[in-house]
Amino acid sequence: MSTVSRRPALTPRQLTRTDERLSFVYLERCTVHRDANAITAQDAEGTTHIPSATIGTLLLGPGTRVTHQAMSVLGETGAAVCWVGEHGVRYYASGRALSRSSALMEAQARQWANPRSRLAVARAMYRLRFPDEDPAGLTRHELLGREGRRVKEGRRVKDCYRAQAARTGVSWRGRRYVPGDFTSGDPVNQAITAAAQCMYGIAHAVVTSLGCSPALGFVHSGHELSFVLDIADLYKTEIGIPVAFDVAAQDEEDVGSRTRRALRDRINETSLLNRCVDDIKRLLMPETAGPSAPDRDRDVVTLQSDHGHQVASGVNYDGPDEDYGDELW
């Protein structure tokens, strides 16, 4: 086995696209190591090999140990890594972006920096969440009013809770969640919390894999994960909450792990990763989204010139053209 430092870096063409990856893989009570470009999970029953480039998010549950080499290959292939506690799921780290292009990040920054375009993206997000309503012309305050005075517990979300409770027959007494105390809620609230945290982890993995900034949100703001919360909320009432009520209706035992497994299955069934990628691209770059969009995932470095033009790097622009090659330094 060659040393890690001698392996050439993977190019964008060698990496599995975000929308073709497994949504997440959950491991617990094992040692995670590296074998070539795969990770291994070793426990009392043996060793399992998992191709690292096929993982969207790796959830490390209680009792897991991970080696430096395993984290190295996960970072190289752009997989997100979450440490999962028994009382919920928290996102702690991620690999580098799968995309080598800064096009989406720059588009996100432009849309965010202009108050008008920032509001336009917020309206587009509302339209994705509630396609039966037209938010055109609404101010930010009016958008919040459509959901309720409190963003996280808005009227539309409350209506969703009540509808799912009626559908599944689960007793519903309102959203009850104490940060840091997963067991304080009843089974359905535990399921909702587990589903929400998983959705945040998946959204974070997609956002970072596309090279976007997790912090530049269009609905949420002031937090390092504002854009992640924006994206995760797009699918809350359609996928996350219904799955949570389905799990709670089946059994009150082991709600957290069963919710994660059910959510993983629903994500695969609905091709949510593919949809999430497309939605982000349409929100940030609506003029270039779609099957005929140009390939922007090129491993190319350019220089900024005047009037928004970009020119090739590695060229001396102070005199006669002199090619310095493709190296940055």
C-alpha positions in Angstrom: 0.0 0.0 0.0 1.5 3.3 -1.0 1.7 6.2 1.4 -1.1 8.7 1.5 1.2 11.5 0.4 2.2 9.8 -2.8 -1.4 9.3 -4.1 -2.4 11.8 -6.7 -5.3 14.0 -5.9 -8.6 13.0 -7.5 -10.0 15.2 -10.2 -13.6 16.3 -10.5 -14.1 13.8 -13.3 -13.0 10.9 -11.0 -15.4 11.9 -8.2 -19.0 10.6 -8.0 -21.5 13.4 -8.5 -23.4 14.6 -5.4 -26.8 13.5 -6.8 -25.5 10.0 -7.5 -24.3 9.3 -4.0 -25.8 7.5 -1.1 -27.7 10.1 1.1 -25.9 8.9 4.3 -24.3 5.8 5.8 -24.6 5.2 9.6 -22.0 3.4 11.6 -21.7 2.7 15.3 -19.5 0.7 17.6 -16.7 0.1 15.1 -13.3 1.3 14.0 -13.3 3.3 10.7 -10.1 3.0 8.8 -8.8 3.3 5.2 -8.0 0.7 2.6 -6.8 2.3 -0.7 -9.7 4.7 -1.7 -12.3 2.8 0.4 -13.1 3.2 4.1 -13.4 0.1 6.3 -15.7 -0.5 9.2 -14.3 -3.1 11.6 -16.3 -4.6 14.5 -16.7 -7.9 16.2 -18.4 -9.4 13.2 -15.6 -8.6 10.7 -14.6 -5.8 8.3 -16.9 -4.1 5.8 -15.5 -2.1 2.8 -17.4 1.0 1.7 -16.3 3.0 -1.4 -15.7 6.5 0.0 -16.6 8.3 -3.2 -20.2 6.9 -3.1 -20.9 8.5 0.4 -22.8 11.7 0.7 -22.7 11.9 4.5 -21.1 9.5 7.0 -22.8 9.4 10.3 -20.5 8.2 13.1 -22.6 6.9 16.0 -21.8 5.9 19.6 -18.7 3.7 20.0 -17.0 4.6 16.8 -13.3 5.4 16.3 -12.0 6.9 13.1 -8.4 7.0 11.9 -6.6 10.0 10.4 -6.2 8.1 7.1 -10.0 7.5 6.9 -10.7 11.1 7.5 -8.1 12.0 4.8 -9.8 10.0 2.1 -13.3 11.2 3.1 -12.1 14.8 2.8 -10.5 14.0 -0.5 -13.6 12.6 -2.0 -15.9 15.3 -0.6 -17.9 13.2 1.8 -19.4 15.0 4.8 -18.8 13.5 8.3 -21.2 13.9 11.2 -20.7 12.7 14.7 -24.0 11.3 15.9 -25.0 11.1 19.6 -27.7 9.0 21.1 -29.7 12.1 21.8 -29.8 13.4 18.3 -27.7 14.3 15.3 -25.2 17.1 15.1 -23.1 18.2 12.1 -19.5 18.9 13.0 -17.3 18.6 9.9 -17.3 18.2 6.1 -14.9 17.4 3.3 -14.0 19.9 0.6 -16.3 20.7 -2.2 -16.7 18.2 -5.1 -16.8 21.2 -7.5 -13.6 22.9 -8.4 -15.5 25.8 -9.9 -16.4 28.9 -7.8 -19.3 29.7 -10.1 -22.1 28.8 -7.7 -20.4 30.4 -4.7 -19.9 33.7 -6.7 -23.6 33.5 -7.9 -24.7 33.0 -4.3 -22.6 36.0 -3.1 -24.1 38.2 -5.8 -27.7 37.2 -5.1 -27.1 37.6 -1.4 -25.4 41.0 -1.6 -28.2 42.7 -3.4 -31.3 43.2 -1.2 -33.7 42.9 -4.3 -32.2 39.6 -5.5 -31.9 38.3 -2.0 -35.7 38.8 -1.6 -36.3 37.3 -5.0 -34.5 34.1 -3.9 -36.5 34.0 -0.7 -39.7 34.2 -2.7 -38.5 31.4 -5.0 -37.8 29.3 -1.9 -41.3 30.0 -0.6 -42.7 29.0 -3.9 -40.8 25.7 -3.8 -42.1 24.9 -0.3 -45.7 26.0 -1.0 -46.4 25.7 -4.8 -50.1 26.5 -4.3 -49.3 30.1 -3.3 -47.8 32.9 -5.3 -45.4 35.1 -3.2 -44.8 37.6 -6.0 -44.7 41.1 -4.6 -44.7 40.1 -1.0 -42.3 41.8 1.4 -40.1 39.9 3.8 -42.5 40.6 6.6 -45.4 39.4 4.6 -43.5 36.2 3.7 -43.0 35.5 7.4 -46.6 36.3 8.0 -47.7 33.7 5.5 -46.0 31.1 7.7 -46.7 32.8 11.0 -45.1 35.4 13.2 -42.5 32.9 14.4 -40.5 31.5 11.5 -39.6 28.1 13.0 -43.2 27.4 14.2 -45.2 29.0 11.5 -48.8 28.5 10.6 -48.1 26.4 7.6 -45.8 24.1 9.6 -48.4 23.9 12.4 -51.0 22.9 9.8 -48.7 20.2 8.5 -48.2 18.8 12.1 -52.0 18.6 12.6 -52.6 17.1 9.2 -49.9 14.4 9.7 -51.3 13.6 13.2 -54.8 13.1 11.7 -53.4 11.0 8.9 -51.4 8.6 11.2 -53.6 8.7 14.3 -50.6 10.0 16.5 -51.6 12.1 19.5 -50.2 15.6 18.9 -49.9 18.2 21.7 -47.6 20.6 19.9 -43.9 20.8 19.1 -41.8 20.3 22.3 -38.0 20.3 22.0 -35.4 21.1 24.7 -32.0 21.7 23.0 -29.5 19.1 24.3 -32.2 16.9 25.8 -33.5 14.5 23.1 -35.5 12.4 25.6 -37.5 15.3 27.0 -40.0 15.0 24.1 -42.6 12.4 23.4 -41.9 9.8 20.7 -43.3 11.9 17.8 -41.3 14.9 18.9 -38.1 12.8 19.1 -38.8 11.5 15.6 -39.3 15.1 14.3 -36.0 16.2 15.9 -34.1 13.2 14.5 -35.6 13.8 11.0 -34.8 17.5 11.2 -31.2 17.0 12.2 -30.6 14.4 9.5 -32.1 16.8 6.9 -29.7 19.5 8.2 -26.8 17.2 7.8 -27.8 16.1 4.3 -28.4 19.7 3.2 -25.1 20.7 4.6 -23.4 18.0 2.7 -25.0 19.0 -0.6 -24.3 22.7 0.0 -20.6 22.2 0.7 -20.1 19.6 -2.0 -21.4 22.2 -4.6 -18.9 24.8 -3.2 -21.6 27.1 -1.8 -21.3 29.0 1.5 -23.3 27.5 4.3 -23.6 30.9 6.0 -25.1 33.1 3.3 -28.8 32.5 3.8 -31.8 34.1 2.1 -34.5 33.3 4.7 -32.3 32.6 7.7 -29.5 34.9 8.7 -26.8 35.5 11.3 -25.7 31.9 11.7 -22.9 29.9 10.1 -25.5 27.4 8.7 -28.1 29.9 7.5 -28.1 28.6 3.9 -28.2 25.0 5.1 -31.3 25.8 7.2 -32.8 27.4 4.1 -32.3 24.3 1.9 -33.3 21.8 4.6 -36.6 23.7 5.1 -37.5 23.3 1.5 -38.3 19.6 2.2 -39.5 19.7 5.8 -43.2 19.5 5.3 -43.0 17.2 2.3 -40.5 14.6 3.5 -39.1 15.2 7.0 -42.3 15.6 9.1 -44.4 12.9 7.3 -41.6 10.4 7.9 -41.4 11.3 11.5 -45.1 10.8 12.1 -45.0 7.5 10.2 -42.2 6.2 12.5 -43.9 7.4 15.6 -47.2 5.7 14.6 -45.5 2.3 14.1 -43.8 2.0 17.5 -42.6 4.2 20.4 -39.3 2.3 20.9 -35.9 3.2 19.3 -37.5 6.2 17.5 -34.3 8.0 16.6 -32.5 5.2 14.7 -35.8 4.1 13.0 -36.4 7.6 11.9 -33.0 7.8 10.3 -33.4 4.6 8.5 -36.9 5.5 7.2 -35.7 8.9 6.2 -32.8 7.4 4.3 -35.2 5.1 2.4 -37.5 8.0 1.6 -34.6 10.1 0.3 -33.5 7.3 -2.0 -37.1 6.7 -3.2 -37.6 10.4 -4.0 -34.1 11.1 -5.5 -33.9 14.0 -3.0 -30.2 14.5 -3.5 -30.6 15.0 -7.3 -33.5 17.3 -6.6 -31.6 19.3 -4.0 -28.7 19.9 -6.4 -31.1 21.1 -9.1 -33.0 23.3 -6.7 -29.8 25.0 -5.5 -28.6 25.6 -9.0 -32.0 27.0 -10.1 -32.2 29.3 -7.1 -28.7 30.7 -7.4 -28.2 30.6 -11.2 -31.7 30.4 -12.8 -30.5 31.6 -16.1 -28.0 28.7 -16.5 -29.9 25.9 -14.8 -31.3 22.9 -16.7 -30.1 19.9 -18.7 -28.5 22.1 -21.4 -26.5 24.2 -18.8 -22.8 24.7 -19.6 -20.3 22.6 -17.7 -19.0 24.8 -14.9 -17.3 22.1 -12.9 -13.9 22.7 -14.6 -10.6 22.6 -12.7 -9.5 26.0 -14.2 -8.1 29.1 -12.5 -8.7 32.4 -14.2 -7.8 36.0 -13.3 -10.3 38.9 -12.9 -9.9 41.8 -15.4 -11.9 44.9 -16.0 -15.6 45.1 -16.8 -16.3 41.7 -15.4 -14.1 39.9 -17.8 -11.9 36.9 -16.8 -8.7 36.0 -18.5 -6.4 33.0 -18.5 -3.9 32.6 -15.6 -0.3 31.8 -16.1 0.2 34.7 -18.5 2.3 37.9 -18.1 -0.1 40.8 -18.9 2.5 43.5 -18.3 4.4 42.9 -21.5 4.9 40.3 -24.2 2.9 37.2 -23.5 4.9 34.7 -21.5 3.3 31.5 -20.4 4.2 30.5 -16.9 2.3 27.2 -17.0 -0.6 26.1 -15.0 1.0 26.1 -11.5 -0.3 28.7 -9.1 3.1 29.2 -7.5 
